[in-house]
């Protein structure tokens, strides 16, 4: 929520122009209003951000998760509306066994892309590891819903169903 001063600036373009002549102040206001990213404000191009993503992805694929994590954190900061950046940050965090951090990043990725069944599936893996089976079951149900009727997503559905069956079996054996 914008403060009183920020709200005045958001609603008064002339006040924004008075700050520094206009260009950067408009970008800053766009950032505060959710119409721009920090990358836009500091002048990082989409091509530069894609190059950084490629480097982070390369580190991730080589098993250098700490290096990958640094790139993905940078991308999340400078392109906060990109679900792929958050998914990548979550995956690197998960590989580094920062399970709680991974869950938080998966949540943000899911907010930005509610149609990718991979996101709740990976989050469910973390939730199981954190000893939160009820939350994992909900996430796995989301995977099945998102995968339904799409043959390209059968692998996600199959994996989610196996995890769900195992969790329900464990819950039944513990409750008996």
Secondary structure, DSSP 8 states (H G I E B T S, - for coil): ---HHHHHHHH-HHHHHHHHSSHHHHHHHHHHHTSS-HHHHHT--HHHHHHHHHHHHHHHHTT-HHHHHHHHHHHHHHSTT-HHHHHHHHHHHHHTT-HHHHHHHHHHHHHH-TT-HHHHHHHHHHHHHTT-HHHHHHHHHHHHHHHTT-GGGHHHHHHHHHHHHHHHHHHHHHH-
